[in-house]
Amino acid sequence: MNALLGQAWRCPRSAVLVTRRFRIKSSKPPKKPAPRSSKTASDTSVRSFNDLPADEQLRRRLNDREKAQRRTTPSEPALRQRYDEFYDLTKHRLNHLLWELGQWDPEHREYRAFGLHTQESYYQEISFFKEALKRSFHLASALGMTSRTDNPLFWNLRAAFIKGDAAGLTKELRYALQTFLMRKQFSKSTTELHLRLADLRFPYEWFPATRQLQRTIHLHVGPTNSGKTYNALKALENAKSGIYAGPLRLLAHEIYTRFTAKGKSCALITGEEQRIPEDADMFFRSCTVEMTPLNWKVDVAVIDEIQMIADEHRGWAWTQAVLGCQAKELHLCGEERVVDLIQELCARLGDKCIVHRYQRLNPLLPMEQAVGNDFKNLQKGDAVISFSRVNLHSLKAGIELATGRKCAIVYGSLPPETRAAQAALFNDPNNDYDFLVASDAIGMGLNLEIKRVVFESAFKFDGMAHRPLTIPEVKQIGGRAGRYRTATDAVRSGKEEEDSATSAFSKWGAPGFVTAMDDQDLGVIRKHLQNDAKPIAAAGILPPSHIIERFASLFSPDIPLAFVLSRLREMARLSSSFSMCSFGEHLDISDVLKEFDLSIYDRSVLLTAPVSLREKGQKDILRAFAWSIANLSGGHLLEIPEIDLEALDVDASQLDSQGQKNYLLRLEGLHKAVTLYLWLSYRYRGVFVSQKLAFHVKSLVEEKITNCLEAADYEADKQQRRREMLRRQAQSHSKKEEKLLGAEAEEAPVAESGPGLWDSEGHEEPLYREKKEVNAALPVRARRTTESLDSRVSRG
């Protein structure tokens, strides 16, 4: 079984690393060989350990360690029990996976692709896989072998479950089973070829034109409200040509608006909208970082929020922009913890790096007391932060009802004109808009003068699990309190700038303050503000489409692209300066697309599309768009029945409270479908031809969503229970991690790559994080909240 386990589960990359460690680890002098008078036949066949193949070395090392651990320290009994419980859950998920795949059939395309041509071979291979799974868990529970090097199957399954619960575990089991079935097809020469194509150690070689330039990198680092972005924007404004690349669509729009107002020709380029000046050959470009033009030489480029280069989902876009942007001067703005990494990258690239450090212009202090559940405790200039649009509108209604004063609202997906008007109302001290409710998008530097930031909760649902806010999130969002100079002032120049600059400091004569609604959450906030986040060690990358195409060409056309991507992820070799970004929903999207006759290039394009398959109806929308691309027809907006345009004809005022809730969810689905249509219309112009109509539909949908959200009310008890539920579920998730990781819990990676969870290009706040929020905010009858746990492992 050891031999079988070694062949099936030993990652070639790990084998190379272990072999190297073996060769250099020992500091003891080698023993002198005993004198031999003559050689025998057996002597000539003996080889040193280092001369053995890597997989044979690993098997022997595994056997030696197993024997040693049997004689020394067995696993902690409690941890062994947890691993046994995890094994029970894994077996259950495997049975569910096999049920989803279906019984063996001679026409089953996936089974044929993986070499299961007879029913006998199917049962035999499944039995072997279950034995390998059992062996892997035995190594973990009985011998404490849980590292990626010693027990990669267990390590991958445990990491997948901690990160994605049962769904993540099932995905990893599927890839593990597929890899097991393919093991006989991966000869030594095939594996070596895979390794060569999956060599991603030098991603800067993907941009040869940029490597011909001698660039100067200006790294502006410091806390929020320190002037770093102000100086970078000054350099951009004084240049003849340039690029601004930011994390949010609203920030790109803000820079575009300012440059246009100053008479400078500027283009706006985001995933779903492009405005190109028609009367100019040379113009600035303001874009989301994914859309940064890499084939255009400019004098100055500004890349904002550079610490997001380590983001698990979008970090690859910042890495691509830093490595590929053809600018004489490249200005990077972000946090201090990114300095070492950028200096290391500049040394590799041969670029000159100049670090500009800034200090906060006024103090930022956590408060001793929470606001409590009474909005009458709010003060003029307060901004209450929440993480979904439903909650924002509910909070707005509650604040206005309790205080009798107006409350502005700002979040990323508001239309630009509405967002600017709301910000101006809040910034004006001479009206009755005393308060603001805002999403975590304000952490990216919106034009808002805030006296105090109030976190509605210190916990959030990130799409996979409930978790506490991270240190960078708290500092980035909380740091917006007591703004010394607004973003509008940042691009003004000369005497006008000095005369007209306004500041929260001059208004209130006090530093910025940070607090929370509840005392329990305030403890988390205070702790994070007093601590520093860990330095960023690596920049995120994803393999570009040409590498995916070449790698996929090595497999049969019947092999699912999800397996090809997983195999590429597993085989990838990276240098210490880079890490592989999460494929996220890439694998799910590729499964949806497998029924269509699409090229690898088209599949690669769709992998990065802004689609959330967890939402109802989104898989059908993606299938409809994929069919249109495959057939190069049927792309008119009115020809796609899956797009629920009939929702525009509904009169929401005639619906009861439950009907309004369902209608709001229906509108959100339509909005996502139209957004995806617009995104595709810039990539397949000859197929999706109704771009103008799509923009019009999008504006109608946004108007209807806003009208529905304005009907939200606020019930303090419901919101209090919701915050308590968030804390309980986050604690439950943390306990699950601790149980499964044991002593390794402190070494587990923490998601602290940037403020907020920016899942998609430009980032739009979700309508809701969970459907429970809709029940809590809209005027419907309260429902009892039930929690479903997959096993005893998940219980607190």
Helices and strands as residue ranges (DSSP letters): H 2-9, H 12-25, H 41-45, G 49-51, H 54-71, H 77-101, H 109-113, H 119-143, H 152-182, G 183-185, H 188-197, G 203-206, H 208-211, E 216-221, H 228-237, E 242-246, H 249-261, E 266-269, E 274-275, E 284-288, G 289-291, E 298-303, G 306-310, H 315-324, E 327-334, G 336-338, H 339-349, E 352-357, E 364-366, G 375-377, E 382-385, H 389-403, E 406-410, H 416-427, E 433-438, G 440-444, E 452-455, E 459-461, E 466-468, H 471-478, G 489-491, H 494-500, H 504-508, E 512-516, H 519-530, E 539-541, H 545-552, H 561-571, E 578-580, H 586-593, H 600-607, H 618-631, G 637-639, G 645-649, G 652-654, H 657-681, H 691-709, H 716-741, G 742-747, H 771-777, G 792-794
